[in-house]
Structures are given as structure tokens and as C-alpha cells.
């Protein structure tokens, strides 16, 4: 099944919570919006920059083994 994953840098206009760690994302704070389709189901998540950095590092470390 085809999967689609994207992430976009956004600036909060209202308060949000990071879907990974639960920290507050205050207005005018930059965060990442993850969205896409996985296993046929759509998803979206607002993620603080710290969690995005960790998730990106994990993703790329797992990709190194796919050679």
C-alpha cells in the first residue's frame, strides 16, 4: 500500500500541545505539522521542534540499515 508522509514548519496562532511529549505550544511558537497516510489511514500531529528533531534522527538511523 502506498504511504505518504509530510512535515511542514508552522507558527502557532493559538495554543496547542505537542502530540509526542505533551508540552504546550504557545502562540507565535514554531512547531512541525506531521500529516499523511499510513496503512490506509490519514493522520496529522502537531509536534514541538525538540520532538521533531528526535523523531527525524530515529527515522534516518533506521533508514541507514535499508541499503
N, CA, C and O atoms as a GROMACS GRO file, in nm:
protein
  268
    1UNK      N    1   0.085  -0.118   0.000
    1UNK     CA    2   0.000   0.000   0.000
    1UNK      C    3   0.089   0.124   0.000
    1UNK      O    4   0.188   0.130   0.073
    2UNK      N    5   0.054   0.220  -0.080
    2UNK     CA    6   0.132   0.343  -0.088
    2UNK      C    7   0.113   0.427   0.038
    2UNK      O    8   0.002   0.441   0.090
    3UNK      N    9   0.223   0.481   0.087
    3UNK     CA   10   0.218   0.565   0.207
    3UNK      C   11   0.267   0.704   0.172
    3UNK      O   12   0.353   0.720   0.084
    4UNK      N   13   0.215   0.803   0.239
    4UNK     CA   14   0.252   0.942   0.217
    4UNK      C   15   0.278   1.005   0.352
    4UNK      O   16   0.194   0.999   0.442
    5UNK      N   17   0.394   1.066   0.366
    5UNK     CA   18   0.428   1.133   0.492
    5UNK      C   19   0.490   1.268   0.459
    5UNK      O   20   0.581   1.276   0.376
    6UNK      N   21   0.441   1.372   0.523
    6UNK     CA   22   0.496   1.506   0.504
    6UNK      C   23   0.507   1.575   0.638
    6UNK      O   24   0.432   1.545   0.731
    7UNK      N   25   0.599   1.668   0.647
    7UNK     CA   26   0.604   1.754   0.764
    7UNK      C   27   0.630   1.897   0.717
    7UNK      O   28   0.707   1.921   0.624
    8UNK      N   29   0.564   1.990   0.785
    8UNK     CA   30   0.568   2.129   0.747
    8UNK      C   31   0.594   2.213   0.870
    8UNK      O   32   0.536   2.190   0.976
    9UNK      N   33   0.683   2.311   0.857
    9UNK     CA   34   0.709   2.402   0.968
    9UNK      C   35   0.596   2.506   0.973
    9UNK      O   36   0.563   2.567   0.872
   10UNK      N   37   0.539   2.524   1.091
   10UNK     CA   38   0.428   2.617   1.111
   10UNK      C   39   0.455   2.708   1.231
   10UNK      O   40   0.538   2.676   1.316
   11UNK      N   41   0.386   2.821   1.236
   11UNK     CA   42   0.387   2.909   1.352
   11UNK      C   43   0.248   2.907   1.413
   11UNK      O   44   0.150   2.935   1.345
   12UNK      N   45   0.242   2.874   1.541
   12UNK     CA   46   0.112   2.861   1.608
   12UNK      C   47   0.041   2.996   1.616
   12UNK      O   48   0.102   3.098   1.647
   13UNK      N   49  -0.088   2.995   1.586
   13UNK     CA   50  -0.172   3.114   1.603
   13UNK      C   51  -0.253   3.105   1.731
   13UNK      O   52  -0.303   3.206   1.782
   14UNK      N   53  -0.266   2.984   1.784
   14UNK     CA   54  -0.338   2.961   1.909
   14UNK      C   55  -0.264   2.851   1.986
   14UNK      O   56  -0.177   2.785   1.929
   15UNK      N   57  -0.296   2.831   2.112
   15UNK     CA   58  -0.226   2.727   2.189
   15UNK      C   59  -0.255   2.586   2.136
   15UNK      O   60  -0.366   2.554   2.095
   16UNK      N   61  -0.151   2.503   2.139
   16UNK     CA   62  -0.161   2.362   2.103
   16UNK      C   63  -0.080   2.282   2.203
   16UNK      O   64  -0.013   2.339   2.289
   17UNK      N   65  -0.085   2.151   2.192
   17UNK     CA   66   0.000   2.061   2.271
   17UNK      C   67   0.076   1.972   2.174
   17UNK      O   68   0.022   1.929   2.072
   18UNK      N   69   0.201   1.944   2.207
   18UNK     CA   70   0.281   1.851   2.127
   18UNK      C   71   0.220   1.712   2.141
   18UNK      O   72   0.196   1.664   2.252
   19UNK      N   73   0.196   1.648   2.029
   19UNK     CA   74   0.137   1.513   2.031
   19UNK      C   75   0.235   1.407   2.080
   19UNK      O   76   0.193   1.295   2.109
   20UNK      N   77   0.363   1.439   2.088
   20UNK     CA   78   0.462   1.343   2.135
   20UNK      C   79   0.488   1.356   2.285
   20UNK      O   80   0.475   1.258   2.359
   21UNK      N   81   0.525   1.475   2.332
   21UNK     CA   82   0.565   1.492   2.473
   21UNK      C   83   0.463   1.565   2.558
   21UNK      O   84   0.472   1.563   2.681
   22UNK      N   85   0.365   1.630   2.495
   22UNK     CA   86   0.259   1.697   2.570
   22UNK      C   87   0.290   1.839   2.612
   22UNK      O   88   0.206   1.904   2.676
   23UNK      N   89   0.408   1.891   2.578
   23UNK     CA   90   0.443   2.028   2.616
   23UNK      C   91   0.352   2.127   2.543
   23UNK      O   92   0.304   2.100   2.433
   24UNK      N   93   0.330   2.242   2.605
   24UNK     CA   94   0.247   2.346   2.543
   24UNK      C   95   0.321   2.408   2.424
   24UNK      O   96   0.440   2.437   2.432
   25UNK      N   97   0.249   2.429   2.316
   25UNK     CA   98   0.299   2.503   2.201
   25UNK      C   99   0.221   2.634   2.203
   25UNK      O  100   0.104   2.639   2.164
   26UNK      N  101   0.287   2.739   2.248
   26UNK     CA  102   0.221   2.869   2.266
   26UNK      C  103   0.209   2.943   2.133
   26UNK      O  104   0.282   2.915   2.038
   27UNK      N  105   0.115   3.040   2.127
   27UNK     CA  106   0.103   3.122   2.006
   27UNK      C  107   0.238   3.187   1.971
   27UNK      O  108   0.314   3.224   2.060
   28UNK      N  109   0.264   3.199   1.842
   28UNK     CA  110   0.387   3.254   1.785
   28UNK      C  111   0.508   3.164   1.803
   28UNK      O  112   0.621   3.207   1.780
   29UNK      N  113   0.486   3.038   1.845
   29UNK     CA  114   0.594   2.940   1.858
   29UNK      C  115   0.596   2.854   1.732
   29UNK      O  116   0.492   2.812   1.682
   30UNK      N  117   0.715   2.827   1.680
   30UNK     CA  118   0.730   2.742   1.562
   30UNK      C  119   0.718   2.596   1.606
   30UNK      O  120   0.775   2.556   1.707
   31UNK      N  121   0.644   2.518   1.529
   31UNK     CA  122   0.627   2.375   1.553
   31UNK      C  123   0.620   2.304   1.419
   31UNK      O  124   0.615   2.369   1.315
   32UNK      N  125   0.620   2.172   1.421
   32UNK     CA  126   0.610   2.095   1.298
   32UNK      C  127   0.472   2.029   1.290
   32UNK      O  128   0.422   1.976   1.389
   33UNK      N  129   0.412   2.034   1.174
   33UNK     CA  130   0.288   1.964   1.148
   33UNK      C  131   0.322   1.841   1.065
   33UNK      O  132   0.366   1.852   0.951
   34UNK      N  133   0.300   1.724   1.123
   34UNK     CA  134   0.319   1.598   1.051
   34UNK      C  135   0.183   1.557   0.998
   34UNK      O  136   0.084   1.564   1.071
   35UNK      N  137   0.176   1.513   0.873
   35UNK     CA  138   0.050   1.464   0.819
   35UNK      C  139   0.077   1.368   0.706
   35UNK      O  140   0.182   1.372   0.642
   36UNK      N  141  -0.020   1.281   0.683
   36UNK     CA  142  -0.003   1.185   0.576
   36UNK      C  143  -0.100   1.069   0.586
   36UNK      O  144  -0.204   1.078   0.652
   37UNK      N  145  -0.063   0.960   0.520
   37UNK     CA  146  -0.144   0.838   0.518
   37UNK      C  147  -0.053   0.722   0.551
   37UNK      O  148   0.055   0.707   0.493
   38UNK      N  149  -0.095   0.639   0.645
   38UNK     CA  150  -0.019   0.521   0.683
   38UNK      C  151  -0.116   0.405   0.698
   38UNK      O  152  -0.215   0.415   0.771
   39UNK      N  153  -0.090   0.295   0.631
   39UNK     CA  154  -0.179   0.178   0.632
   39UNK      C  155  -0.322   0.215   0.594
   39UNK      O  156  -0.418   0.158   0.646
   40UNK      N  157  -0.336   0.311   0.502
   40UNK     CA  158  -0.467   0.350   0.453
   40UNK      C  159  -0.544   0.446   0.542
   40UNK      O  160  -0.658   0.480   0.513
   41UNK      N  161  -0.481   0.490   0.652
   41UNK     CA  162  -0.547   0.580   0.746
   41UNK      C  163  -0.476   0.714   0.750
   41UNK      O  164  -0.353   0.718   0.762
   42UNK      N  165  -0.550   0.822   0.739
   42UNK     CA  166  -0.493   0.955   0.746
   42UNK      C  167  -0.458   0.993   0.890
   42UNK      O  168  -0.521   0.947   0.985
   43UNK      N  169  -0.357   1.076   0.905
   43UNK     CA  170  -0.318   1.122   1.038
   43UNK      C  171  -0.261   1.264   1.027
   43UNK      O  172  -0.217   1.306   0.920
   44UNK      N  173  -0.262   1.334   1.137
   44UNK     CA  174  -0.190   1.461   1.150
   44UNK      C  175  -0.152   1.478   1.296
   44UNK      O  176  -0.221   1.430   1.386
   45UNK      N  177  -0.040   1.546   1.318
   45UNK     CA  178   0.008   1.568   1.455
   45UNK      C  179   0.086   1.697   1.459
   45UNK      O  180   0.163   1.728   1.368
   46UNK      N  181   0.066   1.772   1.566
   46UNK     CA  182   0.145   1.892   1.592
   46UNK      C  183   0.256   1.852   1.688
   46UNK      O  184   0.229   1.792   1.793
   47UNK      N  185   0.380   1.884   1.653
   47UNK     CA  186   0.495   1.835   1.727
   47UNK      C  187   0.593   1.949   1.754
   47UNK      O  188   0.625   2.026   1.663
   48UNK      N  189   0.641   1.959   1.878
   48UNK     CA  190   0.740   2.062   1.912
   48UNK      C  191   0.871   2.032   1.837
   48UNK      O  192   0.892   1.920   1.790
   49UNK      N  193   0.956   2.132   1.826
   49UNK     CA  194   1.079   2.116   1.748
   49UNK      C  195   1.174   2.015   1.811
   49UNK      O  196   1.246   1.946   1.738
   50UNK      N  197   1.177   2.004   1.944
   50UNK     CA  198   1.263   1.905   2.009
   50UNK      C  199   1.220   1.763   1.971
   50UNK      O  200   1.305   1.681   1.936
   51UNK      N  201   1.091   1.735   1.977
   51UNK     CA  202   1.042   1.601   1.940
   51UNK      C  203   1.063   1.574   1.792
   51UNK      O  204   1.092   1.460   1.754
   52UNK      N  205   1.048   1.676   1.709
   52UNK     CA  206   1.071   1.658   1.566
   52UNK      C  207   1.216   1.621   1.540
   52UNK      O  208   1.244   1.535   1.457
   53UNK      N  209   1.308   1.685   1.611
   53UNK     CA  210   1.450   1.654   1.596
   53UNK      C  211   1.479   1.509   1.634
   53UNK      O  212   1.552   1.439   1.563
   54UNK      N  213   1.423   1.464   1.746
   54UNK     CA  214   1.444   1.326   1.791
   54UNK      C  215   1.384   1.227   1.691
   54UNK      O  216   1.449   1.130   1.652
   55UNK      N  217   1.260   1.251   1.649
   55UNK     CA  218   1.195   1.161   1.554
   55UNK      C  219   1.268   1.155   1.420
   55UNK      O  220   1.279   1.049   1.359
   56UNK      N  221   1.319   1.270   1.375
   56UNK     CA  222   1.393   1.273   1.249
   56UNK      C  223   1.523   1.192   1.261
   56UNK      O  224   1.558   1.117   1.170
   57UNK      N  225   1.592   1.206   1.374
   57UNK     CA  226   1.715   1.130   1.396
   57UNK      C  227   1.686   0.979   1.399
   57UNK      O  228   1.761   0.900   1.342
   58UNK      N  229   1.580   0.941   1.465
   58UNK     CA  230   1.542   0.799   1.470
   58UNK      C  231   1.508   0.748   1.330
   58UNK      O  232   1.553   0.641   1.290
   59UNK      N  233   1.429   0.824   1.257
   59UNK     CA  234   1.390   0.784   1.121
   59UNK      C  235   1.514   0.759   1.036
   59UNK      O  236   1.525   0.654   0.972
   60UNK      N  237   1.607   0.855   1.034
   60UNK     CA  238   1.724   0.841   0.948
   60UNK      C  239   1.817   0.731   0.996
   60UNK      O  240   1.883   0.667   0.914
   61UNK      N  241   1.825   0.707   1.127
   61UNK     CA  242   1.911   0.598   1.174
   61UNK      C  243   1.854   0.463   1.130
   61UNK      O  244   1.930   0.370   1.103
   62UNK      N  245   1.722   0.452   1.121
   62UNK     CA  246   1.659   0.328   1.074
   62UNK      C  247   1.676   0.312   0.923
   62UNK      O  248   1.682   0.199   0.873
   63UNK      N  249   1.684   0.421   0.849
   63UNK     CA  250   1.700   0.415   0.704
   63UNK      C  251   1.839   0.368   0.665
   63UNK      O  252   1.857   0.310   0.558
   64UNK      N  253   1.938   0.391   0.750
   64UNK     CA  254   2.075   0.350   0.719
   64UNK      C  255   2.087   0.199   0.702
   64UNK      O  256   2.175   0.153   0.629
   65UNK      N  257   2.002   0.123   0.766
   65UNK     CA  258   2.008  -0.022   0.756
   65UNK      C  259   1.939  -0.081   0.635
   65UNK      O  260   1.943  -0.202   0.614
   66UNK      N  261   1.875   0.004   0.552
   66UNK     CA  262   1.798  -0.044   0.438
   66UNK      C  263   1.881  -0.063   0.311
   66UNK      O  264   1.824  -0.096   0.207
   67UNK      N  265   2.012  -0.043   0.316
   67UNK     CA  266   2.094  -0.050   0.195
   67UNK      C  267   2.096  -0.187   0.137
   67UNK      O  268   2.160  -0.210   0.035
   0.00000   0.00000   0.00000
